[in-house]
Amino acid sequence: MENMFCLIGNSHVSQFDNPRLNILYGYGASICGLYNEYSTLKLKDRILSYQALNPGKHLVFFLGQSDIEFIYYYRCIRNNTKTNINEFIDDIVEKYVEFITTYITNPIVLGINPTVIRSNEHIFNVNFRETNNINNPAGSYHTKITYEDVKHFYDGYEQRFENNLLFNKKLNDECLKRCIPYIDLNKHVLDDNNHVRVEFLPDAINDHHLKANRKLCAYLFHELRHIMSAK
């Protein structure tokens, strides 16, 4: 069944422990990057080229995590303005769904994970200290600021957790309007107290990915089989 699908995403695809899964991977791939003509990933071109070569495959889009957890705060800091999160989500969801309805023949959309980032300083370091991060600003800007300079731009963990859930809700609503199949695995990832299940938590405190787990892949394919059976 794996050969029917291709998962399009960033480093978060590593949570699906299945070597047979077709993956179109881009480091730090984001919704914002789909419309960035200067994108080093050329994500749009790669997606369209893959679709042209594999017209029968269903493309499963797993994007948005980088946008909500990193790009949002990066833009706030660069613009020196705290953008309203609802407006930011509305904008990227609209662009995301518009891209899919315009260009993709057999799309399926996968919602993002709940955040596991407890430290705001980790978000800062990913954007402004990791030299291989595509969101790193050009030039020396990132060396001139410290976390203490900009920590007021970051929301607390509880609010960031809610931001991810809000993104999924808005994305689900738009997918329903456009008749795009949508999957949200959070019903499997979260426990009865709305916390990420221990078995999916990363081992390292500075890791923002769910732990690679065969259960997550099983849940994904259970949902995919349900979608295909309804067609």
N, C-alpha and C positions, 0 to 999 in steps of 0.2 A: 504493500500500500504506500510505502514511503515515496516511491517513484512518481506518484501522482502529484506531489506537492514540492514547492520550493519555498523555504523560509527565508524571508528578507529581513535582515536586522543587523545589529551591532554585537558587541561582546556579550550581551545578555543571551544570545542564542546558545551559549555554552551551558546553560542550565538544562538543556535537553540532551540527555546522555544517550545518544543514538548515532553511531558512526554512519549509518545508512541514510540519514536525513540529508536531503539536498539543501544546501545553504548558499545564499548569495550574501556574503558578509562584507561589511564595511566598518573599519575602526571608527567608533564614535558616530556612526550613521544616524541621521536625524531627519525629522520632517522638514526642518528649516533647510537642510541640505538639498532637498528635492528641487527647490526653486532657486538655489544659489548658483548663478552662472559661473562663479569663480571657484566652485567647490573642487577641492583636490580629489575627492572620491569619485566625482562624475557619476553619482548614484543613479540619477535619472537615466543617463545614457546606458549604464550597465543593466538596469532593470529592463529597459525597452529592447536592448540587444538580446538579453536572455529570453525574453518573451517571444521574440521573433524566431529564435532558434528552437524554442520549446513551446509551440503554440497550444499543446494539449495540457500543459501543466497548470495547476492552480497555484497562484502566487499568494503566499500567506505573509501579510505585512505585520512586522513586529517592531514598530517604530514609535517614538514618543518619549521613551524613558530619558534619553539624553536631553531632550528639549525641556522637560519639566524639572529635572533634577540639576542640570548644569547650565544649559544655554540661557534659561530664564534669568538666573542670578548673574551670569556673566554679562548679559545685556543690561541689566539694571545697574551694575557697577560701571560698565563702560559709558552708559548714558547718564550716570549720576542721578537716576530717577527710579523710584520703586514703581514699576509697572503693575497695574492691577492684574492679578493672576487670572481672573475670569476673562478679561479681555485678551490676555495672551493665549489662553487655552482656546477661546472661541476662534481666534485668528488662525492658529496652527491646525485646529481640527477642520476648519473650513478648507484650508489649502490642501490638507491631507486627503480629505474625501473628494475634493475636486480633482486632484491628481489621479486618484484611483478610478473615478468614474470616467474621466477623459481618456486615459491611456491603457487601462488594464482590462483584459478580456475576462479572466476568471479569478477575481480577487476574493480573498478572505482576510479579515482584519482581526488581529489578536491584540487585546488590551494589554497595557503595561502592568508590571509588577507593583505591589506596594513597596514603598521605599524601605530599605534596611540601613540607610545612612543615618547614624546617630550624631555624627560630628559635623557641624557646619564648616569647620576648618578643613575637613576632608574635601568638601565641595570646592572650597577656595583653592586648595592645593591641586586638584585635578585640572581646574581651569587656568590657573596662573603659575603653577610650578612644574607641571609635567611637561617636559620638553617635546614629547611626541604627541601631545594632545592637539587635535585639529582645531580646537576652540582657543588655543593659545594665541594671544594677540601678536601681531608682527612687531618687530622692533624691541625696545627695552621697557615698554610700558609696564609689563608684568614684574619687572625687577624693582620698580619704584614704589610699589604699594605693599603693604603688609596686611595680614588678616585683620589686625586691630583697626586698620584704617577703614575697612569696609564691612565689618561684622554686623553693623546695623541693617544691612540690606537683606540679611538672611532670616528666614522664618524658623521657628522652633520645630522640633521633630514632629510634634503632633500635627501642626499645620501643614508641613511638607507631606506627611502621610495622607492627609485629607486632599491635598492637591492632586496626588496621583489617582485617588479614587474619583475625584471630580473630573479629571481628564477622561477616565474610562466611561463615566456616565455620559458626558457630552459626546464622546466618540460613538458610543452605543446608540444614542438618540439619532445622530446623523446617519449612521449606517442603516438604521431602521427606515429612515425616510427615503434613502436611496436604494433600499433592498440589497444591501451588501451584507453577506454573512459575517457575523461578529462572534468572537469567542472571548470570554473573560475567565481566566483560570483562577482568579482570586478566591472563588468559592472553595477551591481545593487547597490553596496556599494559606488561607487564614483560618485560625481556629475559632471556637465559639466566642472568644473574647475579642475578636477582631485583631489578633496579633498574628504575625507570621509564625507558622509552625516551626518548632525548633529544628526539625529535620531538614528544613530548607534554608536555615540561616547560614551565612558564610562563616567560615572558621576564623578568618582574619578580621579584625575590627575595622581595618581600612579598605575592606572589599565591599563594593556596592552591588554585587551580583548575588542572586540566589545560588545555592550550592547545586552543582551538577547532580541530577537525580533522575533515575529511570522512571520514577513515579510521575514526574512532571511530563515526561515524554508520553507516558501511557495516558495521562489525562488529556494531553493535547490531541492524540490520535483518537481517543474516545469521542472528543468533540468534533473532530474532522469527519469521522465516520457518520456521526449523527447528521452533519450538514450534507454529506454526500447522499445519504439515504433519503433525505427530504427533497432532493432535486428530481 
